[in-house]
Amino acid sequence: MALINENYLKLPEYYFFNEIQQKVNAHKIINPKANVISLGLGDVSQPIPASALKAMKSAVEELSDPKTFKGYGPETGYNFLKNCIIKYDYAPRGVTLNHDEIFISDGSKSDVGNIGHIFGRDNIIGITDPVYPVYENAAIMGGRSGYLTDNNLWSNIVYIPCSSKNNFVPELPKEKVDIIYLCYPNNPTGIALTKAELKKWVDYALENHAIIIYDGAYFSYITEKNIPHSIYEIKGAKKCAIEIRSYSKTAGFTGLRCSYTVVPHEIIGFTLYGNAIEVNKLWWQRNTTYYNGTSYVIQKGAEALYSPEGMQEVKEMVSYYLTNAKIIREELTKCGFSVYGGVNSPHVWVKTPHHTTSWKFFQELLYDINVVCTPGAGFGLMGEGYFRLTGFNSRENTTEAMQRISKWI
C-alpha cells in the first residue's frame, strides 16, 4: 500500500490565509451587496510598471520568431537578470556576488519552503514569534518540527518572542539553534532591524555554525538610514546567511511570480561525520533537479525594472503603498489604537482594543463594517491580541476603510 507523508496531517486543514479568504467569501455570499474592503491579504492592487509590460510584450514577440525563440532556459536564471541584481541591488551596498550565487525562482514563498530540502531533519529550527507562518509550516511538513507540546508549540522549534516589551526586536535564543529564519522588514509587525541589531544575529550564527535564512521580501520599503537593505551589509554574513528576495511587493509581480535567492559560496554545512559541504552546491543540485527555470518572458520583465524608467516606476509604486501604510498608521493612532510598523514596511501591526481576541476582532470588523484585517493569532502565539493591516489596496479603498473604522470605533 502507498504510505503518505504523515507530517502533512499535523497541519491545520486550511492554510491560514486560505481560511481568511473562505470566511470573507462566505460573508460576501450572505451579504451580496456589501462593499468589502480587504486590508488583510498581502496582494497588491496597482498594475505592473509600464517598462516591465513593454519588455514582456517584446519577449513574447521573440518567442513567435524561430530566429529568437527561447525554449528551456538556465534552471538558475538568465545572466541578463543576474547582471542587474549584482549591479543595482548589491554593488551599491558594497556587496560583491558571482552569477552562480544567485538563483532566480518563481517566488520567495517557494524558496522559503524549499530551502529546507537541503538541510538535515535533525537541525533545531529557530523562528521569531509572531512571523510569516510558512517558516513553521515548512518545518512541520519536512519532519523537522518534532512533537506538539502541551503549550501548543513544536518541540524541535525554538520560538523567539517578539512583543511590545522588546519593541518587537528579537533577542538571541538561549538555546542553541542550527537554522534561523529572520524576516526583515518583518511580516507581520512591520519592524526593521538596525545594523547593530542584525550584527548580533550574524555573530551568533558564526559562533554557533548556524545558518540564517533571511527573508528580505520588503527591503525596498526601507526608509530609515540606519536600516540595512541586505544582511550582507553586515561583516561575515556571506559565511552564514542565505538571502531571499521577491519582485512581488516591489514591482507588483504577485501574479507573474519572480524572485531570487542568494547563496554565497562561503556558507558551509556539515554531514553527521563532520565533513564540510558547500551549501551553494546543494541548492544548485536541488534547483537543477526539480526546477526548469523561471519564464524567459517574466525574467525580461524583471530586467526592465532596473532601467532608469523601471527604477522610477518601482520607486513610485513603493511610495504609493507606503503612503497608504502611513494613512493607516496615523488614522488608527488617532482612534486610540496602539500601532506599530508602517515606516519601513507596508505592514501595520495593531493591538486589538479591550483585550479582544484577534479572530473575534477580525469577525467584528468584517461583519460590522465590511473591512478585512489579518488576525494576529495566525502568525504565532505572540500574535494573539493583534491584527495586521497592509497598504497594498488602492488609495481610495484605504481611505474609505479608515473612515469606516473611525466611525465604528
Secondary structure as GFF3:
##gff-version 3
##sequence-region A 1 409
A	DSSP	three_ten_helix	6	10	.	.	.	ID=ss1
A	DSSP	alpha_helix	16	30	.	.	.	ID=ss2
A	DSSP	beta_strand	37	38	.	.	.	ID=ss3
A	DSSP	alpha_helix	50	63	.	.	.	ID=ss4
A	DSSP	alpha_helix	79	84	.	.	.	ID=ss5
A	DSSP	pi_helix	85	90	.	.	.	ID=ss6
A	DSSP	three_ten_helix	91	93	.	.	.	ID=ss7
A	DSSP	three_ten_helix	99	101	.	.	.	ID=ss8
A	DSSP	beta_strand	102	105	.	.	.	ID=ss9
A	DSSP	alpha_helix	108	114	.	.	.	ID=ss10
A	DSSP	three_ten_helix	115	118	.	.	.	ID=ss11
A	DSSP	beta_strand	125	129	.	.	.	ID=ss12
A	DSSP	alpha_helix	134	141	.	.	.	ID=ss13
A	DSSP	beta_strand	157	161	.	.	.	ID=ss14
A	DSSP	three_ten_helix	164	166	.	.	.	ID=ss15
A	DSSP	beta_strand	179	183	.	.	.	ID=ss16
A	DSSP	alpha_helix	195	208	.	.	.	ID=ss17
A	DSSP	beta_strand	211	215	.	.	.	ID=ss18
A	DSSP	three_ten_helix	219	221	.	.	.	ID=ss19
A	DSSP	three_ten_helix	231	233	.	.	.	ID=ss20
A	DSSP	three_ten_helix	237	239	.	.	.	ID=ss21
A	DSSP	beta_strand	241	246	.	.	.	ID=ss22
A	DSSP	alpha_helix	248	251	.	.	.	ID=ss23
A	DSSP	three_ten_helix	253	255	.	.	.	ID=ss24
A	DSSP	beta_strand	259	262	.	.	.	ID=ss25
A	DSSP	beta_strand	268	270	.	.	.	ID=ss26
A	DSSP	beta_strand	276	278	.	.	.	ID=ss27
A	DSSP	alpha_helix	279	290	.	.	.	ID=ss28
A	DSSP	alpha_helix	296	304	.	.	.	ID=ss29
A	DSSP	alpha_helix	308	334	.	.	.	ID=ss30
A	DSSP	beta_strand	339	341	.	.	.	ID=ss31
A	DSSP	beta_strand	347	351	.	.	.	ID=ss32
A	DSSP	three_ten_helix	353	355	.	.	.	ID=ss33
A	DSSP	alpha_helix	358	369	.	.	.	ID=ss34
A	DSSP	beta_strand	371	372	.	.	.	ID=ss35
A	DSSP	beta_strand	374	375	.	.	.	ID=ss36
A	DSSP	three_ten_helix	376	379	.	.	.	ID=ss37
A	DSSP	three_ten_helix	381	383	.	.	.	ID=ss38
A	DSSP	beta_strand	386	390	.	.	.	ID=ss39
A	DSSP	alpha_helix	395	408	.	.	.	ID=ss40
###
